Amino acid sequence: MSLRISPLHTDYAFEEGGVRLEVTFFSAALPDDLEALSRPVTYLSWKISSTDGRSHSAAVLLDVSPAIAVNTADQEMTWGRSKSRTLDILRVGSRDQQALHRAGDDLRIDWGYFYLAVSKTANAVSATSRDAVKHFVDNGTFPDEDDMDMPRQPRDGAAHLAVALPVEIVPNQAATRRALLAYDEVYSIEYFNRKLRPYWRRDGKTVGAMLSDADRQYVELEKKGRHFDEELTADLERVGGKTYAELGTLAYRQTVAAHGFAADFDGTPLLFPKENFSNGCISTVDVIYPAAPFFLLFNPSLLEGQLRQILEYAAGPRWKFAFAPHDLGTYPLANGQVYGGGERTEDDQMPVEESGNMLILVDALAAAQGNFRLAERFWPQLTKWAEYLRAKGLDPENQLSTDDFAGHLAHNANLSIKAIEGLAAYARLAAGLRKSDIATQYSAAAKEMATKWQTMAKDGDHYRLAFDKPGTWSQKYNLVWDRLLDLQLFPASIRETEMAYYLQRLNTYGLPLDNRADYTKLDWEIWTATLVDNRSQVDALLAPISSWLHQTTSRVPLTDWYDTKNGKKSGFQARSVVGGVFIKALADKTLAAKWRNFTP
């Protein structure tokens, strides 16, 4: 009958035979509550009522395939059941339990266990059986015995986990039931050969205690979650319109889910983004960069929990280059860069890209937190990168940027903007640390470079893709930090000129990334829409994105790379970079202040 999606909830409604069934998936991903945020639990709840004024007997059946806990259907599985004081719990997992043995992209976890838990008060009937569904449909009950012939493979009859929750429905009174769906990784990340526990396990908490806490706190978390959804949706719509609110809603859970959330040896929260459906890299700097607005808006400490690992790696003896690293490895193994030349050569690296990203993000973090502790601790690394950008950033050599799918490009005007802003960010950090001479020196250098950029990039009624390529154009999405960090490097006329030009280049489903192809990047489109305050121009830029959201034929998790003419996914899906859509909310200082301190 209906489907409603909000940042933390997905609500379905069905009707048949005089019965209304409302089904809700709820993830308690509240950014101010790290315990709930890190807890690997999704609540699945049912609300059942009569629509014909009559009483009904019904049952909800939930079945879970054992394939949920392995990479491929030919892996051996084991299963079982447990109980806590309040819950009946079913579990399934691989026989071999080789934690953190596999790395790469488009892979499924095959260590740890999936858990299905229901309250003892629900009078649920459960089974671990390959025939549970068939038996229930044929007989209204489960088999009398659990399957105990294990290990077995999912393709060869491994047991499913199943629960049936009986419900007696009376007129004018809804019945409710719920289940907890959970996955315990046991170990989530390998960080330079140290196996890290999930954050929720940092104090030795057991699975049973975690599930019991989740069940006990459900009512309170559900109330907070609904309040969070209502407030955030209203604020997103107010600042950017209906399309913008829809984008934020779709991006919220995906942004969070695309990170491994672990605890350091001292309990400090560490987040490790994965390049889903890209190359599988872990802690990629130019993935952290576009996703950063999400964390700067909701909880800056979670951005610090991503940047610190990069800075520690760069400060160590293994990183020998004058520029910032690209990544820490291949997910879930954060054991050193694998992209391009890795730790060996400068081949296919992103020197200007990543150095600019890190300087901008450390400065943005300092502004959000109101302190400079991260910059102070890693000042030698930041200085090295600033020196590199001062020497190489104005007119970048033939190298990759974050849009590496478009290939190498020399004299990249948008990349040059990033370098210039990176220097200004470094100057701001120096000022915050009372290094006044350095601040003055680098601030002057950034302003001088910005002045030169205007002449080098000008191409009549717009600015070029590359300094040496007249007749070209590109989205100058990096300009957004000139506004957000109040760097005052580029006159507002540049942003206004670019926006007027972009509106002439719109296709059916959006603004192309540049003149070389019809594809675009969703995150950069929203950054570009944040360059100006003119609401009619912003609405014009968002209108084709709205059409794309509702008309694309690519039925995948939210993609950030798609074709603006046919609306189809070009590549990438389920990535954290969609957190970049929150940059427009971040640019509203009043709204940003509200959400950094928001407690639902």
VENBEL-V225602 format. One line per field, one symbol per residue. phi: phi as a letter, one per 20 degrees, with the letter a starting at -180 (. if undefined). burial: b if it has 16 or more other C-alpha atoms within 10 Angstrom, else e. Layout:
BEGIN
phi: ???
burial: ???
END
This chain:
BEGIN
phi: .abcdcgdccddcccalncddddcdcdeeefecffffefecdedccccbeddmdebdbbedcccffffdcfcfdefccbacbbdfdcdcdbbaffelefleccqdlddfccnceccccfffelfdcbdbfdgfgffffcmcegfcffcebfbegfcngfeebccdfcdddgmbedcbbcddccdfmcdbddlmdeefggfegdnfefgffffffffeggffffffffggfffffffffebnfffffffffefffgffecedcdffenffcdcfdeflcbmfdlffedggfegggfffeagfffgfdffffffffeeffedeedffebdqdgededpgdfleleeceglecffgfffgfffffffffffembcfffffdggffffffffffecefcgffbedgeffenfbemfffffgfffffffffffffffemdfffgfffffffffffffgfffefbmeacffcgecfndbbfeffffffefdlfledfgfffffffffgfedfdgdqegfaffbefbcgffgffffefcdffffffffegfffgfgedgeeecggedcbeeddmefermaleffffffffffffeffffffffdecf
burial: eeeeebbbbebbbeeeeebbbbbbbbbbbbbbebbbbbbbbbbbbbebbbeeeebbeeeebbbbebbbbbbbbebbbbbbbeeeeebbbbbbbbbeeebbebbbbeeebbbbbbbbbbbeebebbbbbbbbbbeeeeeeebbbeebbeeebbbbeebbbbbbbbbbbebbeeebebbbbbbbbbbbbbbbbeeebbbbbbbbeeeebbebbbebbeebeebbeebbebbeebbebbbebbbbbbbbbbbbbbbbbbbbbbbbbbeeeebbbbbbbbbbebbbbbbbbbbbbbbbbbbbbbbbbbbbbbbbbebbbeeebeebbbbbbbbbbbbbbbbbbeebeeeeebbbbbbbbbbbbbbbbbbbbbbeebebbeeebebbbebbbbbbeebbbbeebbbbeeeeeebbbbbbbbbbbbbbbbbbbbbbbbbeeeebbeebbebbbebbeebeebbbbeebbbbbbeeeebbbbbbbbbbbbbbebebbeeebbbebbebbeeebbebbbbbbeeebbbbbbbbbbbbbbbeeeebbbebbbbbbebbeebeeeeebbbbbbbbbbbbbebbbbbbbbbbbbbbbbeeebbeebbeeee
END
